[in-house]
Structure formats: structure tokens, C-alpha cells
Amino acid sequence: MPKQKTHIAMPIHEEEPEKAFDAMLLRNKAMLWHICSDFNLGTTWSTEDCMQEVIYILWRDFSQFEGRSSERTWVYRVATNAMLMLKRKQLHSLTCEPIEDVDKNISTSDDDLGSESLQQLNQLIEALPDKECMMIRAHLDGFSYKEIADMTGSTVGAVAMRIARTKRKLKQLYEKENTITNESE
């Protein structure tokens, strides 16, 4: 009979939860930074501001972690949901201003085009519904379908299907956007 993988709960019920929290942050600091810098919230929120907000939310919810998923999965889920919440708040507070004197004769190097493509893809991912955005970001960050299923409360099959559909959707949107751009030039 194969052994089932068990998740050990974090030592949050010890006498020193601050030490357990600090240790958890150290283990996941790079991932948290990656999540916060991935969500481009513009000039309103710097990556450091986002990190502070995410750390606050992690601390607030730390006592609720029950160990049913891995620590890494739980941290990723909380951080991603926090960033999605910040993004929604930002979208509700945006005001549109007219763009004046746009220079249409900007030259770009090959490196700029690669960076542009990544920015374009990131914008397309950010425009996805929250659950799809979270799943595709987790997939791109190297989480397994099982870990993503744990994060979202879905089955592994549903995650695999949704990620495949989201990839097709992103490809179509990317190709459509680039076709429109090329036709207008």
C-alpha cells in the first residue's frame, strides 16, 4: 500500500508564533517577492508596498493555517488572493485622463520587443478572471496541478482542463492583438 504524503502543520500553537511566522517568511520570501512584482500595480503600489500588505495578511491569517496543504501552497494562495484584491481595489479607483502628444516614432531594439511581448502577455494574464489568472500564474511559477487544485479547491482534472483552456485563450488573444497591431501599422 503506497504511503500518503502528509502535510505537517506549522508550529503555530507553540509559545512563540512570531518565530514560526518569521521562519515561514524566510522560507517563502523569494516566492512572495515574485508574486508581488508580477502583479504590476503601477506607480500607486511599489513591490515593497505590496510585500508589506501581503505580509500583513499572512500574519492576520497565520493562525488559520491548518496544514491541510503544504505551507508553500498556502502562502502562494494567500499572497495571490491578496494581490488580486489589491488589483480590484485599484481598478475601482482609477480615473481616465486623455493622452496627449503621443510619439508614434519610437524605435525599439530586439530586446525591447522581447520585453514588450512579456509585458503584453502579463497584461493579458491580468485581464483574465481571478481564478484563471491565479491558476495560470501558479502554473507558470512551477506549481503542480495537485498544488493548484489544493489552492483553488478544485480537482486535478479540472485544473488541467482550465489551464489548457486558458493557454488556448491567451494564445488567441495574443495573436489577435498582434494581428490588429500589425494591420494598423
N, C-alpha and C positions, 0 to 999 in steps of 0.2 A: 504494500500500500504506500503510495507516494506521500511524502511529508508535505503538509500545507505550510506555506510561508505565513508566518505570523508577524504582526507588527507590534513592536514593544512601545507602549505608551511612554511619552516623555515624562520625566520625573517632576511633574508639576505639583504633586501633592507633598513634595518634600518641604522641609522647613525653609528652604531658600529658593523660591520660584524665580527670583531675579537671576540667579546664577544659571538656572536651567534655560531661561529665556535668552540670556546673553550667549550661552553656548549654541543654542539653536540659531541665533542670528549669525554667529561666526561661521557656522556650517553652511549657511544659505545666503551669505552676503553677496557673492558674485551673481547668483541667480536673481536676487532681489534687484540688484543694480541693473541687470539686463532687462528685467521686466519694466522697471521704471523708465529706463532710457528708450525702450522700444515704443512705448506709448508717447508719441510726440505731442505733448500738450501745448507746445508753442512757448511764447515768451511769458505767459502768465505763470506757468509752473516749470521750474527747473527740475532736473533729475533729483537734485538734493531735496527739494521740497516734496517731491513725490515719495522719495525714500522715507522722509520723516512721517508723512501721512500713513504710509504702508506699515511702518514700524509701530506707530501708534495703534493702528487697527489690529495688528498681530498681537500686541500686548493686551489690548482690550479683550480679544477673543482667545487668548492663550489658555485660559483655564477651561475652555470648552473643548480643547483638543482631546479626543478620547482614544486615539491610537488605532482607529479602525482602518486608517490608510497610513501610508508612510509619512513621516514628518515632511519630507521634500514635497510630496503631493499636496499636503495640507497647506504648507507655506505658499506654494505656487497658486493654489486655488484662491486663498485669501488675498494674496497680492494682486492677482489678475482681476478679481472682482472689485477690489479697491480702486484699481486704475480705471476699470470700466465705469465705476460710479463717478470718479473724478471727471472722466471724459463726458459723461452725460450731463453733469453739472455745468461743465464748461460750454457745451453746445447750447444749453438753455440760456446762458448769459451772454452769448455772442451778439454783437451788433455789426451790421454790414456797413462798410464805408466804400464809396466809389474809388476805383483805382484810376489814378491819373498818370499821364506821361509814361506809359509802359514802353520800355526799349525793346523793340522786336528784333534788333540786330545783335543779339547776344551770341557770341561764339562759344562753342563748347568743345572740349577735348574728349578723347575716347574715355578717359577716366571719369569725366563729368557725366557722360552718357550712362556708364555703368551705375554710378551713384544715383542718377536720375531714375533709372529703371527700378532700383531698390526702393527709392522714395515712393515711386508710383505704386509699386506692389504693396508697400506698407500702408499707403493711403487706401488702397482697395481693401486690404485686410481690415483696417479700422472702420471702413464703411459697412462691413458685414454685421448682421445681427449679433448681439453679445455672445450667445452660446457658440455660434460658428467661429467668431473671432477668437474666443478662448480656446476652442478645440484646435484650430489651425495653428495658433501661436504655440500651444503646448506641443503639438506635433513637430513644428519647426524647431522647438527647443529640445527635442530629443526624448520627450516622454513617450512611453509605450502606450498602446491602445488601452491596456488594462489600467494604467495610471490615469489616463484621461477619463476613462469610464468611472473610476473612483472619484475624480474631481467633479464630474458633472452628474453623477447619479444615473448614468446610462449603462447599457450593456456594451460589451466589447464589439459585438456585431454592429450595433447602432453607431458607435463611434467610428468604426472603419467605414461604414457606408456614408456617414455625414462628412467625414474628411475627404473621401473620394469625390463626393458631390461638390464640396467646397472647392477642391482643387480644380475641377472642371469649370465651375462658375468663375473662379479667379482667372483662369486661362482665357475664357471667353471675354470677360470684362477687360482684361489686359489687351487682348488682340483687338477688341472693338475700339478701345480708347486710342490705341496706336494707329489703327486704320483711319479714324476720324482725324487725328493729328496730322498724319501724312497727307491726307486728302486736302486739308486746309492750307498746307504749305505751298 
